[in-house]
Amino acid sequence: MAVAGTAIAAFASRKASAANGKHQLVALTAFENELGVQAPVGFWDPAGFTADGSTENFARRRQTELKHGRISMLATMGYITPEITGKFPGYLSPSAGLKFADVPNGLAAISKVPAAGWGQILAYMAFCEVSQDQSAGTPAAAGDFGFKVLTASDPEAKKTKLAAELANGRLAMMAIIGMFFQDGLTGSAWGDWANYTASPLRAFENELGVQAPVGFWDPAGFTADGSTENFARRRQTELKHGRISMLATMGYITPEITGKFPGYLSPSAGLKFADVPNGLAAISKVPAAGWGQILAYMAFCEVSQDQSAGTPAAAGDFGFKVLTASDPEAKKTKLAAELANGRLAMMAIIGMFFQDGLTGSAWGDWANYTASPLRAFENELGVQAPVGFWDPAGFTADGSTENFARRRQTELKHGRISMLATMGYITPEITGKFPGYLSPSAGLKFADVPNGLAAISKVPAAGWGQILAYMAFCEVSQDQSAGTPAAAGDFGFKVLTASDPEAKKTKLAAELANGRLAMMAIIGMFFQDGLTGSAWGDWANYTASPLRAFENELGVQAPVGFWDPAGFTADGSTENFARRRQTELKHGRISMLATMGYITPEITGKFPGYLSPSAGLKFADVPNGLAAISKVPAAGWGQILAYMAFCEVSQDQSAGTPAAAGDFGFKVLTASDPEAKKTKLAAELANGRLAMMAIIGMFFQDGLTGSAWGDWANYTASPLRAFENELGVQAPVGFWDPAGFTADGSTENFARRRQTELKHGRISMLATMGYITPEITGKFPGYLSPSAGLKFADVPNGLAAISKVPAAGWGQILAYMAFCEVSQDQSAGTPAAAGDFGFKVLTASDPEAKKTKLAAELANGRLAMMAIIGMFFQDGLTGSAWGDWANYTASPLRAERKM
């Protein structure tokens, strides 16, 4: 109910804010100056708990946060301290003969606490709660219980200490949960890294590339042998791959954004730069002499250097002094940055290859992917909703219809075999086995053959011969070459056929879908059989299972049977089961009514006349779906709540009563035959479960699309329609607005937000480059401000640079920002409103090419917005904008390591 209440409050707050723009601002700003609002996150309330703007509720939650944080700090110290300082001497409980040394650390200590100890703990907790007046406005309500540990005569110093307490408490809440998890998972509360002397992670933990936050990471265990020779060889390979990938990534992106070189790539071949497609397709344009040059250059790079162990080249130094410095630490930082960028580029280029191979285009809008291999087969049988054409492994990337036909033929055969195999697993379990002998000569009866994989052991040699001979016959007795009926799966068994071509197509598509399902099913059956030794699971043997307690209850239906993956019934309590079943029945009934309430008006129309004559409200005036809520008058809500209360209190629903089993006297689902009645009640439960799923889906669809029901083609009023052809709507996501900013369908608001997005993206791209470039290329020589004696070299990277900007610099920055805003007419319909400020970087004479470039700019801007936030977070967390953890001497993470 609390979650539902929060959701309703958030919904109401949002609706109110749409009517009054000031309301939402108040809710968000009421607490932004409170203790605990700290960089880099600022005021953070993703769940919207403070959306009501209630200072009373905020104070109560803050008080709770303080207590939880303090408990967690004590608990965290309780985990760590005994590991570092040891335990007290003597006895914890002389009467029980229990020494401090006998108490294990972590969760295991719970088992050693005597009953009197638990009593003391609970008594002290109660004392802390009741010995103070914690009502609103009292010192205790703000966390001041008279223990003056965090105090100071200076108000600012005191505020800083209290803010630190909150931050440390939050960190401790995360830490103690992690410690509980580690303890429960490993059986040890803490592990001193210094003791892990045999770990292969030790051998290479100080190497380049070992960077925060991951540290030394080798999940595949390549370094498990501890060989420095093998490590050096792999690192050398990683460097080369990273460098190639950085060049390749830039080679993908740059032509899309800046265009291509003018003139000829190969005058002799008449090949212009403009003729070379982007991405993988460029490979087809490389002449033989070009491949020769590429291979020769690669060979030269490999053989022109001595790369044996210990040489500069073995460490990646080939004499190209791009990433170097006279200061060894600065050089180390640059080389570490190169490794990190190379790793990122390796991931990026693989993604680009995948997109290119999958879509036939290196970059851009799906509508332009006319050459995509996905186009070649998207109208084939088997291309079905909701997935459409799906080939994540890129088997069809060559566009070969011959290869596609061969694979489809294979898929059909595998699907048919799997359907037969699946039926072969299931049928003997349900219908029993044939009478008589499978092999009279061997004295083998059908009844002697076990089900599942174990049946293989009973097949005689002659049986295997017959199986293989029949398989061979199926293969060689038909001409399956390209274009023949058998190549399309037609072997003359006219089971799936029809005189109507569309009906036949539907049946064949169903066969493919069923075959795919059967391939998944038979693999699952093999797995179950191999794991449990039973083909189907002999439930009769599971006598100790808690699932037995309720397996004969209503609602236990094929094909799932009794299903309780969350383990609610693991306690075997019939009382708890009955209560949950009663709740399920009520929720199911409400959901069935709600689902019908959604569907019926769409199909049959609405009642004639007035819903409320006094209010002049006609049935026809009530919209379908969630929007109907806005039309319910206060008296209507009263009637609804009164009827709900009546349903609850007018019946005795205690255990054992008819109402506890869902029988409230409405004899809709009844019968004189007990079995027929049981069937009807089971159907009600099943329909109620389906309805619970259905109504949640309908709520989601309604909230997302603005329509309660129907065909997407009819959603002409959906806010998703208004902007689905705008720039920035790109595969694979399409139009994406989970927060519903465009729900009002206002083109004016959309244009304003798009304009803002463009600016933010451009600023973020510049900011991202501003973070990275000084780390790699170094800084300008000379003075940034001669009058202030401020050199470029004196300006730190990242957020710390803000502290070096003089007042006049801020003035220039703000003046330039103001100039950018006011020097252009950015009103609706102007070029500037669409992001065109006269800097013709992303332009082209071809409208489609220009559109592609602008779409790429938006995509890169979005990526940069994510990237710069990550960089801010790293910088604020570690005290350094980029680089090697060893240099993070100013990091707040360092402070606690002094002990």
C-alpha angles and dihedrals in degrees: 000000000000091000092046090049092050091049092050091047091050090048092049091046091052093049090048092049090054088058096042116027093199096060097070092046091057092051093052098043100042093091106023092107094049124114110275095042097118141158137296096025100031117191105357123185108145092165091055096233090151095047090108091061090225110157089194093058091043092052091050092051092045090052089051091047091052092052093046090047093050093048089048093050090052091046092049091050088046089058096045106035100064089049092055106030101025127232134299117274120243132022131337089191115013092184091055093039089237116152124200086239090060094060112094120220124255128005092346089069089072090072091060098053109108122221091257089054092055088049091054092047093051092043091052091048090051091047091053090052101044103032092072133059100236098174119133114293097019121119090247091056087063092047098264107135096163097267098125098200097121104044142112139177089238109078092212093050090048091049090051092051093049091048089051089052091054092047092047090048091053091048090048092052089056092042097051092049088052091048092049089051093048091045094048091045100044105021091236126101096208138358124212107225089207089070095057093088095145095054116120085218087074095064097065106019094114095049125115111272094041096118140160136293096027100031116192106358124185108146092164091056096233091150095047090110091060091224111158089195093057091044092053091049092051093046090051089051091047091053092052094046090048093051092048090048093050090052092044093049091051088046090057097046105035100064089048092056106029101027126233134298116275120243132022131337089191115014092184091055093040088237116152124200086238089060093061112094119221123255128005092345088070088073090072091060097054108108121222091257089054092055088049091054092047093050092043091052091048090050090048091053090051101044102032092071133058101236098174119133113293097020122118090247091056086063092048098264107134096162097267098125099201096119103042142111139178089238109078092212093051090048091050090051092051093048091049089051089051091054092049092048091047091053091050090048092051089057092043097050092048088054090049092049090050093050092045094048091045100045105023092236129090094216142352149040121002090223088067095050093100092141094051116128085224087070093058095066105021093110095049125115110274095040096119140159136294096026101032116191106357123184108145092164091056096233091151095047091110091061090224111157089195093057091044092052091049092051092046089051089051091048091052092052094046090048093050092047089048093050090052091045093049091050088046089057096046105036100063089049092055106030101026127233134298117274121243132022130337089191115014091184091055093039089238116153124200087238089060094060112094120220124255128005092346088069088072090071091060098053109108121221091257089054092055088049091054092047093051092043091053091048090051091048091053090052101044102033092072133057101237098173119133114294097019122120090246091055087063092048098264106134095163096268097124098200097121104043142113139176089237109078093211092051090048091049090051092051093049091048089051089052091054092048092048091047091053091050090048092051089056092043097051092049088053091049091050089050093049091045094048091045100045104023091236126100097214107007119264098232091183089076096055094086096147096052117118085221087073092070094070105022094111095050124113111273095041097118140158137293095027100031117191106357124185108146092165091056096234090151096046090109091061091225111158090194093058091044092053091049093051092045090052089051091047091053092051094046090047093051093048089048093050090052091046093048091050088047089057097045106036100063089049092055106030101025126233135299117274121243132021130338089191115014091184092055093039089238116152124200087238089060093061112093120220123256128004092346088069089072090072090060099053109108122221091257089053092055088049091054092047093051092043091053091048090051091047091053090052101044102032093072134057101238098174119133114293097020122119090247091056086062092048098264106133096163097267098125098200096121103042142112139176088239109079092211093051090048091050090051092051093049091048089052089052091054092048092048091047091054091050090048092052089056092042097051092049089053091048092050090051093047092046094049092045102043105024092237127098098212148352150056118342088230088064095052092098091143094052115120086223088068096056097066107020093112096048125116110272094041096117139160136294096027101032117191106358124184108145092163091056096233090151095047090110090061090224111157088195093058091043092052090048092051092045090051089051091047091052092051093046090048093050092047089048093050090052092044092049091052089045090058096046105036100064090049092055106030101027127233134297117275120243133021130337089192115013091185091055093039088237116153125199087238090060093061112094120221123255128004093346089068088073090072091060098053108108121221091257089053091055088049091054092047093049092043091052091048089050090048091052090051101044102032092072132056100238098174119133113293097019121119090246090056087062092048098264106134096162097268098124098201097119102042141109138177089239108078092212092051090048091050091051091051093049090048089051089051091054092048092048091046091054091050090048092051089056091044097051092048088054091049092049089050093049091046094048091045100045105024092238130090096215144345146036120016089221089070095053094100093143094050117125085224087069095057097077094048095072093088 
